[in-house]
Amino acid sequence: MFKPYVMGQSSLQPPDLEELIPENHMVRMVNEAIERIDLSILIQQYKGGGTSSYHPKMMLKVLVYGYVEKLYSSRKIA
């Protein structure tokens, strides 16, 4: 149904994204806040079909972080 979304997965370039983000960075606060929200109602609205989608939790994190950074255009956020 959704594209794989695994926090903390390892990658080759860069070795660890956690090392690149400072401890007190706003993106960490957004991540924590969204992780605490129950998104089951949002996920239930997804009808499925077609190709796999990005996970709604990940997309919400991107959107909220964009808004925090005063980016309101989806093109700029992308």
ZADO-1210 file (C-alpha; in nm, 4 decimals, padded with zeros to 6 digits):
<atoms>
<atom x="00.0000" y="00.0000" z="00.0000" code="MET" pos="1"/>
<atom x="00.2742" y="00.2525" z="00.0979" code="PHE" pos="2"/>
<atom x="00.6349" y="00.2878" z="-00.0128" code="LYS" pos="3"/>
<atom x="00.8703" y="00.1553" z="00.2572" code="PRO" pos="4"/>
<atom x="00.9233" y="00.4105" z="00.5360" code="TYR" pos="5"/>
<atom x="01.1848" y="00.3020" z="00.7884" code="VAL" pos="6"/>
<atom x="01.3367" y="00.5557" z="01.0262" code="MET" pos="7"/>
<atom x="01.7001" y="00.4912" z="01.1074" code="GLY" pos="8"/>
<atom x="01.7729" y="00.2803" z="00.8011" code="GLN" pos="9"/>
<atom x="02.1361" y="00.2760" z="00.6992" code="SER" pos="10"/>
<atom x="02.2555" y="00.4108" z="00.3672" code="SER" pos="11"/>
<atom x="02.5855" y="00.4413" z="00.1882" code="LEU" pos="12"/>
<atom x="02.5885" y="00.8173" z="00.1294" code="GLN" pos="13"/>
<atom x="02.6056" y="00.9726" z="00.3908" code="PRO" pos="14"/>
<atom x="02.6839" y="00.6953" z="00.6420" code="PRO" pos="15"/>
<atom x="02.4404" y="00.8203" z="00.9075" code="ASP" pos="16"/>
<atom x="02.1954" y="01.1079" z="00.8626" code="LEU" pos="17"/>
<atom x="02.1584" y="01.1385" z="01.2408" code="GLU" pos="18"/>
<atom x="02.5185" y="01.2625" z="01.2586" code="GLU" pos="19"/>
<atom x="02.4434" y="01.5452" z="01.0154" code="LEU" pos="20"/>
<atom x="02.1490" y="01.6881" z="01.2115" code="ILE" pos="21"/>
<atom x="02.2328" y="01.8831" z="01.5285" code="PRO" pos="22"/>
<atom x="02.0645" y="01.7644" z="01.8493" code="GLU" pos="23"/>
<atom x="01.8562" y="02.0810" z="01.8940" code="ASN" pos="24"/>
<atom x="01.7535" y="02.1239" z="01.5271" code="HIS" pos="25"/>
<atom x="01.3878" y="02.2058" z="01.4558" code="MET" pos="26"/>
<atom x="01.3519" y="01.9012" z="01.2307" code="VAL" pos="27"/>
<atom x="01.4018" y="01.6776" z="01.5365" code="ARG" pos="28"/>
<atom x="01.1251" y="01.8581" z="01.7236" code="MET" pos="29"/>
<atom x="00.8855" y="01.8234" z="01.4288" code="VAL" pos="30"/>
<atom x="00.9744" y="01.4540" z="01.4029" code="ASN" pos="31"/>
<atom x="00.9023" y="01.3955" z="01.7735" code="GLU" pos="32"/>
<atom x="00.5734" y="01.5845" z="01.7622" code="ALA" pos="33"/>
<atom x="00.4397" y="01.3976" z="01.4562" code="ILE" pos="34"/>
<atom x="00.5541" y="01.0610" z="01.5950" code="GLU" pos="35"/>
<atom x="00.3278" y="01.1200" z="01.8978" code="ARG" pos="36"/>
<atom x="00.0162" y="01.1859" z="01.6883" code="ILE" pos="37"/>
<atom x="-00.2257" y="00.9005" z="01.6197" code="ASP" pos="38"/>
<atom x="-00.2715" y="00.9135" z="01.2431" code="LEU" pos="39"/>
<atom x="-00.4947" y="00.6062" z="01.2148" code="SER" pos="40"/>
<atom x="-00.7957" y="00.8198" z="01.1109" code="ILE" pos="41"/>
<atom x="-00.5897" y="00.9774" z="00.8318" code="LEU" pos="42"/>
<atom x="-00.4569" y="00.6416" z="00.7128" code="ILE" pos="43"/>
<atom x="-00.8078" y="00.4911" z="00.7106" code="GLN" pos="44"/>
<atom x="-00.9124" y="00.7572" z="00.4575" code="GLN" pos="45"/>
<atom x="-00.6605" y="00.6230" z="00.2046" code="TYR" pos="46"/>
<atom x="-00.8489" y="00.4197" z="-00.0544" code="LYS" pos="47"/>
<atom x="-00.5475" y="00.2536" z="-00.2138" code="GLY" pos="48"/>
<atom x="-00.5017" y="00.1620" z="-00.5758" code="GLY" pos="49"/>
<atom x="-00.2360" y="00.2537" z="-00.8247" code="GLY" pos="50"/>
<atom x="00.1302" y="00.2503" z="-00.7367" code="THR" pos="51"/>
<atom x="00.2544" y="00.2573" z="-00.3774" code="SER" pos="52"/>
<atom x="00.2368" y="00.5922" z="-00.1981" code="SER" pos="53"/>
<atom x="00.4668" y="00.7678" z="00.0433" code="TYR" pos="54"/>
<atom x="00.3651" y="00.7093" z="00.4039" code="HIS" pos="55"/>
<atom x="00.1299" y="00.9825" z="00.5332" code="PRO" pos="56"/>
<atom x="00.3381" y="01.0248" z="00.8493" code="LYS" pos="57"/>
<atom x="00.6470" y="01.1068" z="00.6449" code="MET" pos="58"/>
<atom x="00.4541" y="01.3454" z="00.4203" code="MET" pos="59"/>
<atom x="00.3028" y="01.5239" z="00.7211" code="LEU" pos="60"/>
<atom x="00.6498" y="01.5696" z="00.8711" code="LYS" pos="61"/>
<atom x="00.7751" y="01.7253" z="00.5464" code="VAL" pos="62"/>
<atom x="00.4727" y="01.9554" z="00.5244" code="LEU" pos="63"/>
<atom x="00.4910" y="02.0711" z="00.8876" code="VAL" pos="64"/>
<atom x="00.8661" y="02.1285" z="00.8675" code="TYR" pos="65"/>
<atom x="00.8172" y="02.3285" z="00.5488" code="GLY" pos="66"/>
<atom x="00.5577" y="02.5455" z="00.7223" code="TYR" pos="67"/>
<atom x="00.7880" y="02.5944" z="01.0227" code="VAL" pos="68"/>
<atom x="01.0535" y="02.7181" z="00.7815" code="GLU" pos="69"/>
<atom x="00.7934" y="02.9533" z="00.6238" code="LYS" pos="70"/>
<atom x="00.7778" y="02.7536" z="00.3003" code="LEU" pos="71"/>
<atom x="00.4162" y="02.7377" z="00.1870" code="TYR" pos="72"/>
<atom x="00.4681" y="02.6458" z="-00.1783" code="SER" pos="73"/>
<atom x="00.4703" y="02.2726" z="-00.2488" code="SER" pos="74"/>
<atom x="00.7286" y="02.3339" z="-00.5225" code="ARG" pos="75"/>
<atom x="00.9652" y="02.5003" z="-00.2784" code="LYS" pos="76"/>
<atom x="00.9091" y="02.2291" z="-00.0189" code="ILE" pos="77"/>
<atom x="00.9853" y="01.9604" z="-00.2787" code="ALA" pos="78"/>
</atoms>
